[in-house]
Each structure stands twice: as structure tokens, then as C-alpha cells.
Amino acid sequence: MGGIRIGSWGWRAPVMVGWLLMGLIGCEENSPVAPSLVFGEEAAGQQVALTVGQELVLRLEGNPSTGYDWELAELDTSVVVQQGEPRFSPGSNLPGASGIETWRFRAVGRGRTDLRLVYRRSWETEPPLRELPLHLSVS
């Protein structure tokens, strides 16, 4: 007699088929997230389209030894959230060297938000030395 003998599988065959179907149904919600988008100050003022779960990375030149630092000034956290604290990587081993500050954000909900970072000294009341505004839309 050819083929698979269901009798030897007993109750296990329907259970295994159920597990297989549940795995296939769950694939849609575990689909891969789009790759991270990476921008610098050249992106100022641009519209940026993200999908829910996608990461936005901003790499900005700075020099915290001068007292200037990038600060988050505007963001709707129901649409995009900051991930952790920014990280500074000096351009050399010399004391006071400038470098790159990396900010990471993740799209968490559909909608639109403006993201604005400002480069300023926290104790000064003067306008920021530089700004990075981005217009984000998440689908």
C-alpha cells in the first residue's frame, strides 16, 4: 500500500498541520522591517517617509567640548520615538576633537510629525547655532 499511513500519526497529524498553518498566518505580522534610513544635516527640511517599525538614524557633526550640543526640540512620540541617548564618536583621539553625534529614532505609529533638533548651548537664550528640521510621515 503506497502513500502516508495516517493511522501511524494518530492525533499528531492534525496538530502538526495546525502548527504549520499558524506559522504561515503569523508571517505577515513578523514581516521584515524596511532598512534603516541614515541622514546628516544635508537632509534639513526634507520630507522623510517611514514605515512602522523602521529606524531613522541621524549622524550630525558636533563638538561638545565647546559647550554646544544637539537637543531634541520637537517630536510627536505617538508617531516616532527616540531610541536611547545619542552617542558621540570623536573624529580623533585629541582632547576637544569634534566628531559625529548619532541619534536613533523608531517609527511606532502611523501619522505625521515634525522632528527638530537644535545645536545650542543649553545655558544660553540665543537662537540655536544650527537646526535640523525633518518632516516625517509614517505608514
FENHU-V850151 format. One record per backbone hydrogen bond with DSSP energy under -0.5 kcal/mol. NH is the residue of the N-H (numbers start at 1). CO is the residue of the C=O. E is the energy in kcal/mol with one decimal. If there is no record, write none. Layout:
((NH CO E) (NH CO E))
This chain:
((6 4 -0.9) (8 5 -1.0) (9 5 -0.6) (9 6 -1.3) (10 6 -1.7) (12 9 -2.1) (13 10 -0.7) (15 11 -1.2) (16 12 -2.7) (17 13 -2.3) (18 14 -2.2) (19 15 -2.3) (20 16 -2.2) (21 17 -2.5) (22 18 -2.6) (23 19 -2.2) (24 20 -2.0) (25 21 -2.5) (26 22 -2.0) (27 23 -0.6) (27 24 -0.8) (28 25 -0.8) (30 26 -1.1) (31 28 -1.3) (37 55 -2.4) (39 57 -2.5) (43 40 -1.8) (44 41 -1.9) (45 133 -4.0) (46 43 -2.5) (48 135 -3.0) (50 137 -3.0) (53 107 -3.1) (54 51 -2.6) (56 105 -2.6) (57 37 -3.4) (58 103 -2.8) (59 39 -2.8) (60 58 -0.6) (60 101 -2.9) (62 99 -2.1) (66 63 -2.0) (67 64 -1.7) (68 63 -0.6) (69 120 -2.1) (71 118 -2.6) (73 71 -0.6) (73 116 -3.2) (74 116 -1.4) (77 75 -0.8) (79 76 -1.8) (80 76 -2.1) (81 106 -2.6) (83 104 -3.3) (84 82 -0.7) (87 102 -2.1) (89 100 -2.7) (90 88 -0.5) (91 98 -3.2) (97 94 -1.6) (99 62 -2.7) (100 89 -2.4) (101 60 -3.4) (102 87 -3.2) (102 100 -0.5) (103 58 -2.8) (103 101 -0.5) (105 56 -2.6) (106 81 -2.6) (107 54 -2.6) (108 79 -2.8) (109 79 -1.7) (111 138 -2.2) (113 136 -2.2) (115 134 -2.7) (116 74 -2.1) (116 114 -0.5) (117 132 -2.0) (118 71 -2.5) (119 130 -2.9) (120 69 -2.2) (120 118 -0.7) (122 67 -0.5) (122 120 -0.5) (124 121 -1.6) (129 119 -2.2) (130 119 -1.2) (132 117 -3.0) (134 115 -2.9) (135 46 -2.6) (136 113 -3.0) (136 134 -0.7) (137 48 -2.3) (138 111 -3.4) (139 50 -2.3))
